[in-house]
Amino acid sequence: MEKSPKQILVTGYGPFGKHKINASWEAVQLLPHFWTEEDADLASLTLKQVPVSYQYVLENFDLKNLEVNPDFIINVGVFGKGIG
């Protein structure tokens, strides 16, 4: 019996305030370039840009209402005061 691949939803945030480009979304968009055929046999990727809004996430990330049915959700963000 062949196992079906897992579904991974990876999100990055969109522009906000004076920032016309959000580094989190830029990084997420690069992920498919590193996803090998072997990786694809194990899991398929769905990428989604989300607005920088707690309210949007609260209203739109109910697992029953997503466009896909992911096994995993990875939310990528950037914190401007980070060190390193």
PAZAVEX-369508 format. One record per residue: x, y, z of N, C-alpha, C in turn; residue number from 1. Coordinates in Angstrom, 1 decimal. Each point is the difference from the previous one (the first is absolute). Layout:
<recs>
+--------+--------+--------+--------+--------+--------+--------+--------+--------+-----+
:   n_xx :   n_yy :   n_zz :  ca_xx :  ca_yy :  ca_zz :   c_xx :   c_yy :   c_zz : seq :
+--------+--------+--------+--------+--------+--------+--------+--------+--------+-----+
:      X :      Y :      Z :      X :      Y :      Z :      X :      Y :      Z : NUM :
...
+--------+--------+--------+--------+--------+--------+--------+--------+--------+-----+
</recs>
This chain:
<recs>
+--------+--------+--------+--------+--------+--------+--------+--------+--------+-----+
:   n_xx :   n_yy :   n_zz :  ca_xx :  ca_yy :  ca_zz :   c_xx :   c_yy :   c_zz : seq :
+--------+--------+--------+--------+--------+--------+--------+--------+--------+-----+
:    0.8 :   -1.2 :    0.0 :   -0.8 :    1.2 :    0.0 :    0.9 :    1.2 :    0.0 :   1 :
:   -0.3 :    0.9 :   -0.9 :    0.8 :    1.2 :   -0.2 :   -0.5 :    1.1 :    0.9 :   2 :
:    0.9 :    0.6 :    0.8 :   -0.5 :    1.1 :    0.9 :   -0.2 :    1.3 :   -0.8 :   3 :
:   -1.0 :    0.7 :    0.3 :   -0.2 :    1.3 :   -0.7 :    0.9 :    1.1 :    0.7 :   4 :
:    0.5 :    0.9 :   -0.8 :    0.9 :    1.0 :    0.6 :   -0.8 :    0.9 :    1.0 :   5 :
:    0.8 :    0.5 :    0.9 :   -0.6 :    0.9 :    1.0 :   -0.1 :    1.4 :   -0.7 :   6 :
:   -0.9 :    0.8 :    0.5 :   -0.2 :    1.3 :   -0.5 :    0.5 :    1.0 :    1.0 :   7 :
:    0.9 :    0.9 :   -0.5 :    0.6 :    1.0 :    0.9 :   -0.4 :    1.4 :   -0.6 :   8 :
:   -0.6 :    0.8 :    0.9 :   -0.3 :    1.4 :   -0.3 :    1.0 :    0.9 :    0.6 :   9 :
:    0.7 :    0.8 :   -0.8 :    1.0 :    0.9 :    0.5 :   -0.4 :    1.4 :   -0.3 :  10 :
:   -0.1 :    0.8 :    1.0 :   -0.4 :    1.4 :   -0.2 :    1.1 :    1.0 :    0.3 :  11 :
:   -0.1 :    1.1 :   -0.7 :    0.9 :    1.1 :    0.3 :   -0.9 :    1.3 :   -0.1 :  12 :
:    0.5 :    1.0 :    0.7 :   -0.8 :    1.2 :    0.1 :    0.2 :    1.0 :   -1.2 :  13 :
:   -1.0 :    0.7 :   -0.3 :    0.0 :    1.0 :   -1.1 :    0.6 :    1.4 :    0.5 :  14 :
:   -0.1 :    0.9 :   -0.9 :    0.5 :    1.4 :    0.3 :   -0.7 :    0.6 :    1.2 :  15 :
:    0.6 :    0.9 :    0.7 :   -0.7 :    0.7 :    1.1 :    0.7 :    1.3 :    0.3 :  16 :
:   -0.7 :    1.0 :    0.4 :    0.5 :    1.3 :    0.3 :    0.9 :    0.5 :   -1.1 :  17 :
:    1.2 :    0.5 :    0.3 :    0.9 :    0.5 :   -1.0 :    0.8 :   -1.1 :   -0.8 :  18 :
:   -0.2 :   -1.2 :    0.4 :    0.7 :   -1.2 :   -0.6 :   -0.8 :   -0.5 :   -1.1 :  19 :
:    0.5 :    0.2 :   -1.2 :   -0.7 :   -0.4 :   -1.2 :    0.3 :   -1.5 :   -0.3 :  20 :
:    1.1 :   -0.5 :    0.6 :    0.4 :   -1.4 :   -0.2 :    0.1 :   -0.6 :    1.4 :  21 :
:   -0.5 :   -1.2 :    0.2 :    0.1 :   -0.6 :    1.3 :    1.0 :   -1.2 :   -0.2 :  22 :
:    1.1 :    0.0 :    0.8 :    1.0 :   -1.0 :   -0.2 :   -0.5 :   -1.4 :    0.3 :  23 :
:   -1.1 :   -0.2 :    0.8 :   -0.5 :   -1.3 :    0.3 :   -0.6 :   -0.6 :   -1.3 :  24 :
:   -0.8 :    0.8 :   -0.7 :   -0.6 :   -0.5 :   -1.3 :    1.1 :   -0.3 :   -1.0 :  25 :
:    1.0 :    0.9 :   -0.1 :    1.1 :   -0.2 :   -0.9 :    0.7 :   -1.4 :    0.3 :  26 :
:    0.2 :   -0.3 :    1.2 :    0.7 :   -1.3 :    0.4 :   -1.0 :   -1.1 :   -0.3 :  27 :
:   -1.2 :    0.1 :    0.3 :   -1.0 :   -1.1 :   -0.3 :    0.0 :   -0.3 :   -1.5 :  28 :
:    0.0 :    1.0 :   -0.8 :   -0.1 :   -0.2 :   -1.5 :    1.2 :   -0.8 :   -0.5 :  29 :
:    1.1 :    0.0 :    0.7 :    1.2 :   -0.7 :   -0.5 :   -0.1 :   -1.5 :    0.3 :  30 :
:   -0.8 :   -0.4 :    0.9 :   -0.1 :   -1.4 :    0.5 :   -0.1 :   -1.0 :   -1.2 :  31 :
:   -0.9 :    0.2 :   -0.9 :   -0.1 :   -1.0 :   -1.1 :    1.3 :   -0.2 :   -0.8 :  32 :
:    0.8 :    1.0 :    0.0 :    1.3 :   -0.2 :   -0.8 :    0.9 :   -1.0 :    0.7 :  33 :
:   -0.2 :   -0.3 :    1.3 :    0.8 :   -0.9 :    0.8 :   -0.7 :   -1.3 :    0.2 :  34 :
:   -1.3 :   -0.1 :   -0.5 :   -0.8 :   -1.2 :    0.3 :    0.3 :   -1.0 :   -1.1 :  35 :
:    0.6 :   -1.1 :    0.4 :    0.4 :   -1.1 :   -1.0 :   -1.2 :   -0.9 :   -0.3 :  36 :
:    0.2 :   -0.8 :   -1.1 :   -1.0 :   -1.0 :   -0.3 :   -0.2 :   -1.0 :    1.2 :  37 :
:    1.0 :   -0.3 :    0.6 :   -0.1 :   -0.9 :    1.2 :   -0.8 :    0.7 :    1.1 :  38 :
:    0.2 :    1.3 :    0.2 :   -0.9 :    0.7 :    1.0 :   -1.4 :    0.0 :   -0.5 :  39 :
:   -0.2 :    0.2 :   -1.3 :   -1.4 :    0.1 :   -0.5 :   -0.7 :   -1.4 :    0.1 :  40 :
:    0.7 :   -1.1 :    0.1 :   -0.6 :   -1.3 :    0.2 :   -0.5 :   -0.1 :    1.4 :  41 :
:    0.6 :    0.7 :    0.9 :   -0.4 :    0.0 :    1.4 :   -1.0 :    1.0 :    0.4 :  42 :
:    0.1 :    1.2 :   -0.6 :   -1.0 :    1.1 :    0.3 :   -0.1 :    1.0 :   -1.1 :  43 :
:   -1.2 :    0.5 :   -0.2 :   -0.2 :    1.0 :   -1.0 :   -0.1 :    1.4 :    0.8 :  44 :
:    0.4 :    1.0 :   -0.7 :    0.1 :    1.3 :    0.6 :   -1.1 :    0.9 :   -0.6 :  45 :
:   -0.6 :    0.8 :    0.9 :   -0.9 :    1.1 :   -0.4 :    0.5 :    1.2 :    0.7 :  46 :
:    0.2 :    1.1 :   -0.8 :    0.6 :    1.2 :    0.5 :   -1.2 :    1.0 :    0.0 :  47 :
:    0.0 :    0.8 :    1.1 :   -1.1 :    1.1 :    0.1 :    0.6 :    1.2 :    0.6 :  48 :
:   -0.2 :    1.1 :   -0.6 :    0.3 :    1.3 :    0.6 :   -1.2 :    0.5 :    0.8 :  49 :
:    0.3 :    0.4 :    1.2 :   -1.1 :    0.5 :    0.9 :    0.2 :    1.4 :    0.4 :  50 :
:   -1.0 :    0.8 :    0.2 :    0.1 :    1.4 :    0.4 :    0.6 :    0.0 :    1.5 :  51 :
:    0.7 :    1.1 :    0.3 :    0.5 :    0.2 :    1.3 :   -1.2 :    0.5 :    0.9 :  52 :
:   -0.7 :   -0.9 :    0.5 :   -1.3 :    0.3 :    0.7 :   -0.4 :   -1.2 :    0.9 :  53 :
:    0.0 :    0.3 :    1.3 :   -0.4 :   -1.1 :    0.9 :   -1.5 :   -0.4 :   -0.3 :  54 :
:   -0.8 :    1.0 :   -0.3 :   -1.4 :   -0.2 :   -0.3 :   -0.1 :   -0.9 :   -1.2 :  55 :
:    0.8 :    0.2 :   -1.1 :   -0.1 :   -0.8 :   -1.1 :    0.3 :   -1.5 :    0.3 :  56 :
:    1.1 :   -0.2 :    0.8 :    0.4 :   -1.3 :    0.3 :   -1.1 :   -0.7 :    0.9 :  57 :
:   -0.6 :    0.7 :    0.9 :   -1.0 :   -0.5 :    0.9 :   -1.3 :   -0.4 :   -0.8 :  58 :
:   -0.3 :    0.8 :   -1.0 :   -1.2 :   -0.3 :   -0.8 :    0.2 :   -1.0 :   -1.1 :  59 :
:    1.2 :   -0.1 :   -0.5 :    0.2 :   -0.8 :   -1.2 :    0.9 :   -1.3 :    0.2 :  60 :
:    0.5 :   -0.2 :    1.2 :    0.8 :   -1.2 :    0.2 :   -0.7 :   -1.1 :    0.8 :  61 :
:   -1.3 :    0.0 :   -0.1 :   -0.8 :   -1.1 :    0.6 :    0.3 :   -1.2 :   -0.9 :  62 :
:    0.5 :   -1.1 :    0.5 :    0.3 :   -1.1 :   -0.8 :   -1.1 :   -0.6 :   -0.9 :  63 :
:   -1.2 :    0.2 :    0.4 :   -1.2 :   -0.4 :   -0.7 :   -0.2 :    0.8 :   -1.3 :  64 :
:    0.5 :    1.2 :    0.0 :   -0.3 :    1.0 :   -1.1 :    1.2 :    0.3 :   -0.9 :  65 :
:    1.1 :   -0.7 :    0.2 :    1.1 :    0.2 :   -0.9 :   -0.2 :   -0.5 :   -1.4 :  66 :
:    0.7 :    0.5 :   -1.0 :   -0.2 :   -0.4 :   -1.4 :    0.6 :   -1.4 :   -0.2 :  67 :
:    1.0 :   -0.3 :    0.9 :    0.6 :   -1.4 :   -0.1 :   -0.2 :   -0.6 :    1.4 :  68 :
:    0.3 :   -1.3 :    0.1 :   -0.1 :   -0.7 :    1.2 :    1.3 :   -0.5 :    0.5 :  69 :
:    0.8 :    0.9 :    0.6 :    1.4 :   -0.3 :    0.3 :    0.2 :   -0.9 :    1.2 :  70 :
:    1.0 :   -0.8 :   -0.1 :    0.4 :   -0.8 :    1.2 :    0.9 :    0.8 :    0.9 :  71 :
:    0.7 :    1.0 :   -0.6 :    0.8 :    0.9 :    0.8 :   -0.1 :    1.4 :   -0.6 :  72 :
:    0.1 :    1.0 :    0.9 :    0.0 :    1.4 :   -0.4 :    1.2 :    0.7 :    0.6 :  73 :
:    0.8 :    0.6 :   -0.8 :    1.2 :    0.7 :    0.4 :   -0.2 :    1.5 :   -0.3 :  74 :
:    0.0 :    0.8 :    1.0 :   -0.2 :    1.4 :   -0.2 :    1.4 :    0.7 :    0.2 :  75 :
:    0.4 :    0.7 :   -1.0 :    1.3 :    0.6 :    0.0 :   -0.2 :    1.5 :    0.2 :  76 :
:    0.7 :    0.6 :    0.9 :   -0.1 :    1.5 :    0.2 :    1.4 :    0.6 :    0.4 :  77 :
:    0.0 :    1.3 :    0.0 :    1.2 :    0.7 :    0.3 :   -0.3 :    1.0 :    1.2 :  78 :
:    0.9 :    0.1 :    0.9 :   -0.2 :    1.0 :    1.1 :    1.1 :    1.0 :   -0.1 :  79 :
:   -0.4 :    1.2 :   -0.3 :    1.0 :    1.1 :   -0.3 :    1.0 :    0.3 :    1.1 :  80 :
:   -0.3 :   -0.4 :    1.2 :    1.0 :    0.3 :    1.1 :    0.8 :   -1.2 :    0.4 :  81 :
:    0.0 :   -1.0 :   -0.9 :    0.8 :   -1.2 :    0.2 :    1.5 :    0.3 :    0.1 :  82 :
:    0.7 :   -0.9 :    0.6 :    1.4 :    0.2 :    0.1 :    0.7 :   -1.2 :   -0.7 :  83 :
:    1.1 :    0.3 :   -0.7 :    0.7 :   -1.1 :   -0.6 :    0.1 :    0.1 :   -1.4 :  84 :
+--------+--------+--------+--------+--------+--------+--------+--------+--------+-----+
</recs>
